[in-house]
Amino acid sequence: MKGSPTHTTIFQQWLLITGILLLLPFTAFSSQFGTALPKISASVEKTTARVGDLLWLNLTYEMPEGTKLAEKAAIKGLDTVTVVEQTSQPGTIRIRFLVDRLESFKLGPFGLTCIDSSGKEHQIETDPIAMTIESNLGKKPEEASLKPIQDIMPTESKWLLYLLAACAIIILLGVVSGLMWWSRKRRTDTVKATMEDPPHVRAEKEIARLLASGLFEKGEVKTFYFSFSETVRRYMGAIRHFPAAEMTTEEILRHAATHSDDQAVLHLLRGADLVKFADAVPNPDRKEKDVTAVRDYIRQTAPEPDTASNTRPETEDVQ
């Protein structure tokens, strides 16, 4: 019929409308990024690997002007691989991963988030990469000869154990040596204390040596009374159990005031102080009286004769 559309014309019109509808999203996407579109591609250093290999995955991207990657955006698709290391530089992201699958698999696809000039986010993805996994036993695993599994090798050095053992032995030897030294010293001190003269014998011998030196007769009166006074002080400190040799005469008076036997010798110490510090010069008779008084004091305060029978066997006649 004239003026009515044919079936061919209707079909052509339908194809035109469908094409326009299909091109609309692409046109809108292109208008946002201009004439250039974001691009991303993935490559791996080799597509054939074995379990345990470490491979580098390279993600290369191109962004049109005004478009950038989203900050701190995660790379989609990495959750399927074991990432060991990751580095970034403009236009490239390098990812080192561990091959930990026994069978061949597809790597990716990987995706990035980019932001256009208007601030909208868009996803771009790579194509997947087919990975072929070879057997660690070679191309013909059925012909491979398996070696026996060895024991786990220790990671600690044996020298450390030897060093610790040596230190323990040295410490033990030090402790034993210290105990032996202490025991020997204790025995030595005990023997020495046993062999030492008791205080009254020691004082008698010191007086005898002082008289034999002739200091008083040579005019060294102060030197004589200094030594004589020190002997008396040491003896008093030994029998009264206080450091008389390190005290002044007044301090000794306060400590020895309760002992009546000490009164005469305390008077003698005061007289000796006058000779030592006040230039008093006693005559020989005074010196003899002082020596006699000290020897009487020693005899009065010495132990009983049955425990000190050898008190002064060689000092009586020394004048």
SERO-4910 file (N, C-alpha, C, O; in steps of 0.05 Angstrom, whole numbers):
BEGIN
 pado doro    nc1    nc2    nc3   cac1   cac2   cac3    cc1    cc2    cc3    oc1    oc2    oc3
  Met    A     18    -24      0      0      0      0     18     24      0     38     25     14
  Lys    A     11     45    -16     27     69    -19     26     85      6      4     90     17
  Gly    A     51     95     16     52    112     40     56     96     66     61    109     86
  Ser    A     53     70     66     57     55     91     86     45     93     98     37     73
  Pro    A     99     46    117    127     37    121    129      7    116    111     -8    123
  Thr    A    152      0    104    158    -28    100    171    -40    124    180    -25    142
  His    A    173    -67    125    186    -80    147    216    -74    148    228    -73    170
  Thr    A    228    -70    126    257    -63    125    262    -36    137    281    -33    152
  Thr    A    245    -17    131    249     10    142    246      9    173    261     22    187
  Ile    A    226     -5    182    222     -7    212    246    -20    225    254    -12    246
  Phe    A    257    -41    213    280    -55    225    305    -36    226    319    -36    245
  Gln    A    308    -20    205    331     -2    204    328     20    226    347     27    240
  Gln    A    303     29    230    299     49    251    304     37    279    315     51    296
  Trp    A    297     12    282    301     -1    309    331     -4    314    340      1    336
  Leu    A    347    -12    293    376    -14    297    389     14    303    407     15    320
  Leu    A    379     34    292    390     61    297    385     69    326    403     79    340
  Ile    A    360     64    335    353     72    363    370     56    383    380     66    403
  Thr    A    373     29    377    388     12    395    417     21    396    429     21    418
  Gly    A    429     28    374    457     37    374    461     63    390    480     67    404
  Ile    A    440     81    386    442    106    402    441    100    431    456    112    447
  Leu    A    423     82    439    421     76    468    447     63    479    455     68    502
  Leu    A    459     46    463    484     33    471    507     53    473    525     49    490
  Leu    A    507     73    457    529     93    457    526    114    479    545    128    485
  Leu    A    502    117    490    498    138    510    516    135    535    529    155    542
  Pro    A    518    111    548    537    109    571    565    116    564    579    129    578
  Phe    A    574    105    540    602    111    532    606    140    527    627    151    533
  Thr    A    586    153    515    588    182    510    589    198    536    605    217    539
  Ala    A    572    190    556    573    203    582    600    199    596    610    218    608
  Phe    A    610    174    595    636    168    608    659    184    595    677    193    608
  Ser    A    657    186    568    678    200    554    677    229    559    698    243    561
  Ser    A    652    240    563    650    269    568    662    276    595    671    299    599
  Gln    A    662    257    614    673    263    640    704    263    640    716    279    654
  Phe    A    716    247    623    745    245    622    757    259    597    781    257    592
  Gly    A    740    271    581    750    283    556    752    262    535    737    242    534
  Thr    A    771    266    518    775    247    496    791    223    505    788    201    493
  Ala    A    809    226    526    825    204    536    811    189    559    797    202    575
  Leu    A    815    163    560    803    147    581    825    135    599    847    130    589
  Pro    A    820    130    625    840    117    643    846     89    632    828     75    623
  Lys    A    871     82    634    879     55    625    894     41    647    909     54    662
  Ile    A    891     16    649    906      0    668    912    -28    655    894    -40    643
  Ser    A    936    -37    659    943    -64    649    960    -78    670    973    -66    686
  Ala    A    960   -105    669    974   -121    688    993   -140    673    985   -151    652
  Ser    A   1017   -144    683   1035   -163    672   1051   -175    694   1055   -163    715
  Val    A   1060   -200    690   1077   -214    709   1102   -223    695   1102   -228    671
  Glu    A   1124   -224    710   1150   -229    697   1151   -256    683   1166   -259    663
  Lys    A   1136   -276    692   1133   -301    678   1107   -314    686   1099   -313    709
  Thr    A   1094   -327    667   1068   -339    672   1070   -369    679   1050   -382    685
  Thr    A   1094   -380    679   1099   -407    687   1117   -407    711   1139   -396    711
  Ala    A   1108   -419    733   1123   -418    758   1119   -444    773   1103   -462    766
  Arg    A   1133   -447    795   1131   -469    813   1123   -460    841   1126   -436    847
  Val    A   1113   -478    857   1105   -470    884   1130   -461    899   1150   -474    900
  Gly    A   1127   -438    912   1149   -426    927   1163   -404    912   1180   -390    925
  Asp    A   1158   -400    886   1171   -379    871   1160   -352    881   1137   -349    889
  Leu    A   1178   -331    878   1170   -304    883   1170   -289    857   1191   -287    843
  Leu    A   1148   -278    849   1145   -264    824   1136   -235    828   1124   -228    847
  Trp    A   1144   -219    808   1136   -191    808   1111   -187    790   1111   -195    766
  Leu    A   1091   -174    800   1067   -167    785   1068   -136    781   1071   -121    800
  Asn    A   1066   -128    756   1067    -99    749   1040    -89    740   1028    -99    721
  Leu    A   1030    -69    754   1005    -56    747   1012    -28    735   1022    -11    750
  Thr    A   1007    -25    709   1014      0    696    988     15    689    970      3    677
  Tyr    A    987     41    696    962     56    691    969     83    679    991     94    682
  Glu    A    949     93    664    951    120    652    926    135    659    904    125    655
  Met    A    929    159    668    907    175    676    906    201    659    926    214    656
  Pro    A    882    207    648    880    232    633    882    256    651    882    254    676
  Glu    A    885    279    639    889    304    655    864    309    672    841    307    663
  Gly    A    869    315    697    847    320    716    838    295    731    821    297    748
  Thr    A    848    272    723    840    247    736    863    237    753    886    239    745
  Lys    A    857    226    776    878    216    794    868    191    809    844    186    810
  Leu    A    887    176    819    879    152    836    869    161    863    878    181    874
  Ala    A    850    147    873    840    153    900    862    147    920    876    128    919
  Glu    A    864    166    940    884    163    960    878    139    978    855    135    986
  Lys    A    898    124    985    896    101   1003    875     81    994    863     67   1010
  Ala    A    870     80    968    851     61    958    864     33    955    886     31    945
  Ala    A    851     13    964    862    -14    962    860    -24    933    842    -17    918
  Ile    A    879    -41    927    879    -54    900    861    -78    901    867    -97    916
  Lys    A    841    -78    886    822   -101    886    835   -125    871    848   -121    851
  Gly    A    831   -148    882    841   -173    870    866   -183    884    875   -206    878
  Leu    A    878   -167    902    902   -176    916    896   -196    938    914   -210    948
  Asp    A    871   -199    945    864   -217    967    867   -246    958    865   -264    974
  Thr    A    871   -251    932    874   -278    922    903   -287    921    909   -310    914
  Val    A    922   -269    927    951   -276    926    964   -269    953    953   -253    969
  Thr    A    987   -281    958   1002   -275    982   1023   -254    976   1044   -260    963
  Val    A   1018   -229    984   1036   -207    978   1059   -207    997   1056   -209   1022
  Val    A   1084   -205    986   1108   -204   1002   1119   -175   1003   1130   -167   1024
  Glu    A   1117   -160    981   1128   -133    980   1112   -117    960   1101   -128    940
  Gln    A   1110    -91    965   1096    -74    946   1110    -47    945   1116    -34    965
  Thr    A   1115    -37    920   1127    -11    916   1111      4    896   1097     -8    879
  Ser    A   1112     31    898   1096     47    880   1113     70    869   1131     80    883
  Gln    A   1108     77    844   1120    101    831   1100    111    811   1082     96    803
  Pro    A   1103    136    802   1083    147    783   1078    129    759   1097    123    744
  Gly    A   1054    120    755   1046    104    733   1050     74    736   1041     59    718
  Thr    A   1063     65    758   1068     37    761   1066     29    790   1075     43    808
  Ile    A   1054      6    794   1053     -7    821   1065    -34    818   1055    -51    802
  Arg    A   1086    -40    834   1099    -66    832   1092    -82    857   1094    -72    880
  Ile    A   1084   -107    853   1075   -124    875   1090   -150    873   1088   -164    852
  Arg    A   1105   -158    894   1118   -183    894   1101   -203    910   1094   -198    933
  Phe    A   1095   -226    898   1077   -245    911   1089   -273    911   1107   -279    895
  Leu    A   1079   -289    928   1089   -317    931   1070   -336    917   1045   -334    921
  Val    A   1081   -353    901   1065   -374    888   1060   -396    908   1079   -411    914
  Asp    A   1036   -399    918   1030   -418    939   1007   -436    931    993   -447    948
  Arg    A   1003   -440    905    981   -458    896    993   -481    881   1014   -479    867
  Leu    A    981   -504    883    991   -528    870    980   -531    842    991   -547    826
  Glu    A    959   -517    836    947   -520    809    948   -493    795    950   -472    807
  Ser    A    945   -494    769    945   -470    753    920   -453    760    900   -464    768
  Phe    A    923   -427    758    901   -409    766    903   -383    750    922   -379    735
  Lys    A    882   -366    753    882   -341    740    889   -319    761    878   -318    783
  Leu    A    907   -302    752    916   -280    770    900   -255    763    902   -245    740
  Gly    A    885   -245    782    868   -222    777    839   -230    770    832   -253    775
  Pro    A    824   -212    758    831   -185    751    836   -166    775    826   -170    797
  Phe    A    853   -145    770    859   -126    790    846    -99    783    845    -91    760
  Gly    A    837    -85    803    823    -60    799    833    -38    816    843    -42    838
  Leu    A    831    -13    805    839     11    819    815     31    819    798     29    801
  Thr    A    814     48    838    793     68    839    806     95    831    826    103    843
  Cys    A    794    109    812    804    135    803    782    155    807    758    148    809
  Ile    A    790    180    808    771    202    813    774    222    789    796    231    783
  Asp    A    751    228    776    753    247    754    753    275    763    753    281    787
  Ser    A    753    294    744    755    322    750    731    333    765    733    353    779
  Ser    A    708    319    763    684    328    778    683    316    806    664    322    821
  Gly    A    702    298    813    702    286    840    689    260    842    686    249    864
  Lys    A    679    248    820    665    223    821    686    200    819    706    202    806
  Glu    A    679    178    833    697    155    833    689    135    811    665    132    805
  His    A    709    123    798    704    103    778    724     80    782    746     84    791
  Gln    A    715     56    774    732     32    777    743     25    749    729     24    729
  Ile    A    769     19    748    782      9    724    795    -17    731    806    -20    753
  Glu    A    794    -37    713    803    -64    719    822    -74    697    820    -65    674
  Thr    A    839    -93    704    856   -106    685    843   -132    676    824   -141    688
  Asp    A    854   -143    656    845   -170    648    860   -190    666    882   -185    675
  Pro    A    848   -214    670    862   -234    686    886   -246    671    887   -245    646
  Ile    A    905   -256    686    929   -269    675    929   -298    682    926   -305    706
  Ala    A    931   -315    663    932   -344    668    959   -352    677    979   -347    664
  Met    A    961   -366    700    986   -375    711    987   -406    709    968   -419    717
  Thr    A   1009   -416    699   1013   -445    697   1032   -454    718   1055   -443    720
  Ile    A   1024   -473    735   1041   -482    757   1053   -509    749   1039   -528    743
  Glu    A   1079   -510    750   1094   -535    744   1100   -549    770   1101   -537    791
  Ser    A   1104   -575    768   1111   -591    791   1141   -586    799   1158   -582    781
  Asn    A   1146   -585    824   1174   -581    834   1191   -606    828   1215   -605    831
  Leu    A   1178   -628    819   1193   -652    813   1201   -653    784   1213   -673    775
  Gly    A   1196   -631    769   1204   -631    741   1180   -635    723   1157   -638    731
  Lys    A   1186   -637    697   1165   -641    677   1154   -669    678   1131   -674    669
  Lys    A   1170   -688    688   1160   -715    690   1163   -724    719   1181   -739    727
  Pro    A   1143   -716    736   1145   -723    764   1144   -753    770   1155   -762    790
  Glu    A   1132   -769    752   1131   -797    756   1158   -811    754   1162   -832    765
  Glu    A   1177   -797    741   1204   -808    738   1224   -797    758   1247   -806    759
  Ala    A   1215   -778    775   1233   -766    794   1238   -785    818   1221   -800    826
  Ser    A   1263   -784    828   1270   -801    851   1269   -783    876   1284   -763    878
  Leu    A   1252   -790    894   1248   -774    919   1270   -781    939   1276   -804    943
  Lys    A   1280   -761    952   1300   -765    973   1286   -766   1000   1265   -754   1004
  Pro    A   1297   -781   1019   1285   -783   1045   1284   -755   1059   1303   -739   1056
  Ile    A   1263   -751   1074   1260   -725   1088   1280   -725   1111   1281   -744   1127
  Gln    A   1295   -704   1114   1315   -702   1136   1302   -689   1160   1281   -677   1159
  Asp    A   1315   -694   1183   1305   -682   1208   1307   -651   1206   1323   -640   1191
  Ile    A   1291   -639   1223   1292   -609   1224   1320   -601   1234   1329   -610   1255
  Met    A   1333   -583   1219   1359   -574   1227   1356   -553   1249   1340   -535   1246
  Pro    A   1372   -555   1270   1370   -534   1291   1380   -507   1281   1400   -506   1266
  Thr    A   1367   -486   1289   1374   -459   1280   1393   -446   1300   1407   -427   1294
  Glu    A   1394   -456   1325   1412   -445   1345   1440   -456   1342   1444   -479   1335
  Ser    A   1460   -440   1347   1488   -448   1345   1496   -465   1369   1489   -459   1392
  Lys    A   1510   -487   1362   1520   -504   1384   1541   -490   1401   1545   -496   1424
  Trp    A   1555   -470   1389   1575   -456   1404   1563   -441   1427   1576   -436   1447
  Leu    A   1538   -432   1424   1525   -418   1446   1521   -436   1470   1526   -428   1493
  Leu    A   1514   -462   1465   1511   -481   1487   1538   -486   1500   1540   -487   1524
  Tyr    A   1559   -488   1483   1586   -493   1494   1595   -468   1511   1607   -471   1532
  Leu    A   1588   -444   1501   1596   -420   1516   1581   -419   1543   1594   -412   1563
  Leu    A   1555   -425   1543   1540   -425   1568   1551   -446   1587   1553   -440   1611
  Ala    A   1558   -469   1577   1570   -490   1594   1596   -481   1606   1602   -486   1629
  Ala    A   1613   -468   1589   1639   -458   1599   1635   -437   1620   1650   -437   1640
  Cys    A   1616   -419   1616   1611   -398   1636   1601   -411   1662   1610   -402   1684
  Ala    A   1584   -431   1660   1574   -444   1685   1598   -458   1700   1599   -457   1724
  Ile    A   1616   -470   1685   1639   -483   1697   1657   -463   1711   1667   -467   1733
  Ile    A   1662   -440   1697   1679   -419   1708   1666   -408   1734   1680   -404   1754
  Ile    A   1640   -404   1734   1627   -393   1758   1629   -414   1780   1634   -407   1803
  Leu    A   1625   -439   1774   1626   -460   1794   1654   -462   1806   1658   -464   1830
  Leu    A   1675   -460   1788   1702   -461   1798   1708   -436   1816   1722   -438   1836
  Gly    A   1697   -413   1808   1701   -389   1824   1688   -392   1852   1700   -384   1872
  Val    A   1664   -404   1853   1651   -408   1879   1667   -427   1896   1671   -422   1920
  Val    A   1676   -449   1884   1692   -469   1899   1718   -457   1909   1725   -461   1931
  Ser    A   1731   -442   1891   1756   -429   1899   1752   -409   1922   1767   -407   1941
  Gly    A   1729   -394   1920   1723   -375   1941   1718   -389   1968   1727   -379   1989
  Leu    A   1703   -411   1967   1698   -426   1992   1724   -437   2003   1728   -437   2028
  Met    A   1742   -448   1986   1767   -459   1995   1784   -437   2007   1797   -441   2028
  Trp    A   1785   -413   1994   1801   -391   2005   1790   -382   2032   1805   -377   2051
  Trp    A   1763   -380   2034   1751   -371   2059   1757   -391   2081   1763   -383   2104
  Ser    A   1755   -417   2075   1760   -438   2095   1789   -437   2104   1795   -439   2127
  Arg    A   1808   -434   2084   1836   -433   2091   1843   -408   2107   1858   -410   2126
  Lys    A   1831   -386   2100   1836   -361   2115   1825   -363   2143   1837   -354   2162
  Arg    A   1802   -376   2145   1790   -379   2172   1808   -396   2190   1813   -390   2213
  Arg    A   1819   -418   2178   1837   -435   2193   1863   -420   2201   1873   -423   2223
  Thr    A   1872   -404   2181   1897   -389   2186   1892   -368   2208   1909   -365   2226
  Asp    A   1869   -354   2207   1864   -335   2228   1861   -348   2255   1870   -338   2276
  Thr    A   1849   -373   2255   1846   -387   2280   1873   -395   2292   1878   -391   2316
  Val    A   1890   -406   2274   1917   -414   2283   1933   -389   2292   1947   -390   2312
  Lys    A   1930   -367   2276   1944   -343   2284   1935   -332   2310   1951   -324   2327
  Ala    A   1908   -333   2314   1898   -323   2340   1907   -341   2363   1912   -332   2385
  Thr    A   1910   -367   2357   1919   -386   2378   1948   -381   2384   1956   -383   2407
  Met    A   1965   -374   2364   1993   -371   2367   2000   -343   2378   2022   -340   2390
  Glu    A   1982   -324   2375   1988   -297   2385   1989   -296   2416   1976   -311   2430
  Asp    A   2006   -279   2425   2008   -275   2454   1983   -262   2465   1971   -245   2451
  Pro    A   1975   -269   2489   1952   -255   2501   1960   -226   2507   1984   -220   2506
  Pro    A   1941   -209   2512   1947   -180   2515   1968   -174   2536   1985   -157   2532
  His    A   1966   -188   2559   1985   -181   2581   2014   -189   2574   2033   -175   2581
  Val    A   2017   -211   2560   2044   -220   2551   2054   -200   2530   2078   -192   2531
  Arg    A   2037   -193   2511   2045   -175   2490   2054   -148   2502   2073   -136   2493
  Ala    A   2039   -138   2521   2045   -112   2534   2072   -113   2549   2088    -95   2547
  Glu    A   2077   -135   2563   2102   -139   2577   2126   -139   2558   2147   -127   2563
  Lys    A   2122   -153   2535   2144   -153   2515   2149   -126   2503   2172   -119   2498
  Glu    A   2128   -111   2497   2131    -84   2486   2146    -66   2506   2163    -50   2498
  Ile    A   2139    -68   2531   2153    -51   2552   2183    -59   2553   2200    -42   2556
  Ala    A   2188    -85   2552   2216    -95   2554   2232    -85   2530   2255    -76   2533
  Arg    A   2220    -86   2506   2235    -76   2482   2239    -46   2484   2260    -36   2476
  Leu    A   2219    -31   2495   2222     -2   2497   2244      5   2517   2260     23   2512
  Leu    A   2246     -9   2540   2267     -4   2559   2295    -11   2547   2315      3   2552
  Ala    A   2295    -33   2532   2321    -41   2520   2330    -22   2499   2354    -21   2493
  Ser    A   2312     -6   2486   2320     12   2465   2337     36   2476   2352     48   2461
  Gly    A   2334     42   2502   2349     64   2514   2341     92   2505   2357    110   2507
  Leu    A   2316     95   2495   2308    121   2486   2308    142   2508   2317    165   2503
  Phe    A   2299    135   2531   2298    154   2553   2326    163   2560   2331    187   2564
  Glu    A   2345    144   2563   2372    151   2570   2386    167   2548   2405    182   2554
  Lys    A   2377    165   2523   2389    180   2501   2378    208   2499   2386    223   2482
  Gly    A   2359    215   2517   2347    241   2516   2322    243   2499   2310    265   2497
  Glu    A   2313    221   2487   2289    222   2471   2265    215   2488   2252    194   2485
  Val    A   2259    233   2507   2239    228   2528   2211    227   2516   2195    210   2522
  Lys    A   2205    247   2498   2179    247   2486   2173    221   2470   2152    210   2471
  Thr    A   2193    213   2454   2190    188   2438   2184    165   2457   2167    148   2451
  Phe    A   2199    163   2479   2195    142   2498   2167    142   2509   2154    121   2510
  Tyr    A   2157    165   2518   2130    166   2530   2108    163   2509   2086    153   2516
  Phe    A   2113    170   2484   2093    165   2463   2090    134   2461   2067    125   2461
  Ser    A   2111    119   2458   2110     90   2455   2099     77   2481   2083     59   2480
  Phe    A   2108     87   2504   2099     76   2530   2069     80   2533   2055     62   2541
  Ser    A   2059    104   2526   2030    110   2528   2014     93   2509   1992     83   2516
  Glu    A   2024     89   2484   2010     72   2465   2008     43   2475   1987     30   2471
  Thr    A   2028     33   2487   2027      5   2498   2006      3   2519   1990    -17   2520
  Val    A   2004     23   2537   1984     22   2558   1956     24   2546   1938      9   2555
  Arg    A   1952     41   2527   1926     45   2514   1917     19   2500   1894     11   2502
  Arg    A   1936      6   2485   1928    -18   2471   1921    -40   2491   1902    -55   2486
  Tyr    A   1936    -42   2513   1929    -63   2532   1902    -58   2545   1886    -76   2548
  Met    A   1897    -33   2553   1871    -26   2565   1848    -31   2546   1827    -42   2554
  Gly    A   1852    -24   2521   1831    -29   2501   1825    -59   2497   1803    -67   2493
  Ala    A   1847    -75   2499   1843   -104   2495   1828   -117   2519   1812   -135   2514
  Ile    A   1833   -108   2543   1820   -121   2566   1793   -109   2572   1776   -122   2584
  Arg    A   1789    -83   2564   1763    -70   2570   1745    -69   2546   1722    -61   2547
  His    A   1755    -78   2523   1739    -81   2499   1728    -54   2489   1704    -52   2484
  Phe    A   1745    -35   2486   1738    -10   2472   1764      1   2459   1786     -5   2469
  Pro    A   1762     17   2438   1785     26   2423   1801     48   2438   1801     71   2429
  Ala    A   1813     41   2459   1828     61   2475   1851     74   2460   1857     97   2464
  Ala    A   1864     59   2442   1886     69   2427   1878     92   2409   1895    108   2400
  Glu    A   1853     94   2402   1843    115   2384   1829    138   2399   1819    156   2386
  Met    A   1830    137   2425   1815    157   2441   1835    176   2455   1858    170   2459
  Thr    A   1824    199   2463   1840    217   2480   1838    207   2509   1822    189   2516
  Thr    A   1855    218   2525   1856    209   2553   1829    215   2567   1820    199   2583
  Glu    A   1816    238   2561   1790    244   2573   1769    224   2564   1752    217   2580
  Glu    A   1769    215   2539   1750    195   2530   1755    169   2543   1736    154   2550
  Ile    A   1780    162   2548   1786    137   2562   1776    138   2591   1767    118   2601
  Leu    A   1778    161   2603   1769    165   2631   1739    158   2633   1731    146   2652
  Arg    A   1723    167   2613   1695    162   2614   1688    133   2610   1669    123   2622
  His    A   1704    118   2594   1699     90   2590   1708     73   2613   1696     52   2619
  Ala    A   1730     80   2625   1743     63   2646   1736     72   2674   1749     63   2693
  Ala    A   1717     90   2677   1712    101   2704   1701     81   2723   1703     84   2747
  Thr    A   1689     59   2712   1676     39   2730   1696     18   2740   1689      2   2757
  His    A   1721     19   2731   1741     -1   2739   1761     12   2758   1775     30   2750
  Ser    A   1761      3   2783   1779     15   2803   1808      9   2796   1826     25   2803
  Asp    A   1813    -14   2783   1841    -21   2777   1853     -2   2756   1878      0   2754
  Asp    A   1836     13   2741   1846     30   2720   1854     58   2730   1866     73   2715
  Gln    A   1847     65   2755   1851     92   2764   1880    101   2764   1887    122   2755
  Ala    A   1898     83   2774   1927     90   2775   1938     94   2747   1954    112   2743
  Val    A   1931     76   2729   1943     78   2702   1931    102   2687   1944    113   2670
  Leu    A   1906    110   2694   1894    134   2682   1909    159   2691   1913    177   2675
  His    A   1917    159   2716   1933    182   2726   1960    182   2711   1971    204   2706
  Leu    A   1971    158   2705   1996    157   2691   1993    167   2663   2011    181   2653
  Leu    A   1970    162   2649   1966    171   2622   1964    202   2621   1974    214   2602
  Arg    A   1952    214   2642   1952    243   2643   1980    255   2645   1986    275   2632
  Gly    A   1996    242   2662   2024    251   2664   2039    248   2638   2056    265   2632
  Ala    A   2034    226   2624   2047    221   2598   2039    243   2578   2055    251   2561
  Asp    A   2014    252   2579   2005    273   2561   2020    299   2566   2026    314   2547
  Leu    A   2027    304   2591   2042    329   2597   2070    327   2585   2081    347   2576
  Val    A   2082    303   2585   2108    299   2573   2106    302   2543   2124    314   2530
  Lys    A   2086    290   2530   2083    290   2501   2076    317   2490   2085    325   2469
  Phe    A   2058    332   2504   2047    357   2493   2054    382   2508   2050    404   2497
  Ala    A   2064    380   2533   2069    405   2549   2099    408   2556   2105    424   2573
  Asp    A   2116    392   2543   2145    394   2547   2153    389   2576   2174    399   2585
  Ala    A   2137    374   2590   2146    366   2617   2168    345   2615   2167    328   2597
  Val    A   2188    347   2632   2211    328   2631   2213    313   2657   2223    324   2677
  Pro    A   2204    288   2657   2207    272   2682   2236    263   2686   2251    260   2667
  Asn    A   2243    258   2712   2269    248   2718   2269    218   2716   2248    206   2714
  Pro    A   2293    205   2717   2294    176   2715   2277    162   2736   2265    141   2731
  Asp    A   2277    173   2761   2261    160   2782   2231    160   2775   2217    140   2779
  Arg    A   2222    182   2763   2194    183   2755   2188    162   2733   2168    149   2733
  Lys    A   2207    160   2714   2204    140   2693   2202    112   2705   2185     96   2697
  Glu    A   2219    105   2725   2219     79   2737   2193     74   2752   2182     52   2751
  Lys    A   2182     94   2765   2157     91   2779   2134     86   2759   2116     69   2764
  Asp    A   2135    100   2736   2114     96   2716   2115     68   2705   2094     55   2702
  Val    A   2139     58   2699   2142     31   2688   2132     10   2709   2118     -8   2702
  Thr    A   2140     14   2734   2131     -4   2755   2101     -4   2758   2089    -25   2761
  Ala    A   2089     20   2757   2060     22   2760   2045      7   2738   2026     -6   2743
  Val    A   2056     10   2713   2042     -3   2691   2046    -33   2693   2027    -48   2688
  Arg    A   2070    -43   2701   2073    -72   2704   2056    -83   2726   2046   -105   2724
  Asp    A   2052    -68   2748   2034    -77   2769   2005    -78   2759   1990    -97   2765
  Tyr    A   1998    -58   2743   1971    -58   2731   1966    -82   2713   1945    -94   2714
  Ile    A   1987    -89   2698   1984   -112   2680   1981   -137   2696   1965   -155   2690
  Arg    A   1997   -140   2718   1995   -164   2734   1968   -167   2748   1957   -188   2750
  Gln    A   1957   -144   2756   1931   -144   2770   1908   -151   2751   1888   -164   2760
  Thr    A   1910   -143   2726   1888   -148   2707   1893   -172   2689   1876   -179   2673
  Ala    A   1916   -185   2692   1922   -209   2675   1906   -233   2685   1896   -232   2708
  Pro    A   1903   -253   2668   1888   -278   2677   1902   -292   2700   1925   -285   2707
  Glu    A   1889   -312   2711   1900   -327   2733   1925   -340   2725   1929   -346   2702
  Pro    A   1943   -346   2744   1969   -358   2738   1967   -385   2724   1985   -391   2707
  Asp    A   1947   -401   2729   1945   -427   2716   1940   -425   2686   1945   -444   2672
  Thr    A   1929   -403   2677   1924   -399   2648   1945   -381   2636   1944   -377   2611
  Ala    A   1963   -370   2651   1983   -352   2641   2009   -357   2655   2022   -338   2664
  Ser    A   2018   -382   2657   2042   -389   2671   2067   -378   2657   2088   -375   2670
  Asn    A   2065   -373   2631   2088   -362   2616   2084   -333   2610   2090   -324   2588
  Thr    A   2075   -318   2630   2068   -290   2625   2092   -274   2617   2092   -261   2596
  Arg    A   2114   -274   2634   2137   -257   2627   2163   -272   2634   2178   -263   2651
  Pro    A   2169   -294   2621   2192   -309   2628   2218   -294   2620   2239   -300   2632
  Glu    A   2217   -276   2601   2242   -264   2591   2242   -233   2595   2260   -220   2584
  Thr    A   2222   -222   2609   2221   -193   2610   2225   -182   2638   2227   -158   2641
  Glu    A   2228   -199   2658   2230   -189   2686   2256   -173   2690   2255   -153   2703
  Asp    A   2278   -182   2679   2304   -171   2685   2313   -150   2666   2335   -140   2668
  Val    A   2295   -144   2646   2303   -124   2626   2295    -97   2636   2271    -91   2639
  Gln    A   2314    -80   2640   2310    -52   2650   2321    -32   2631   2319     -8   2636
***
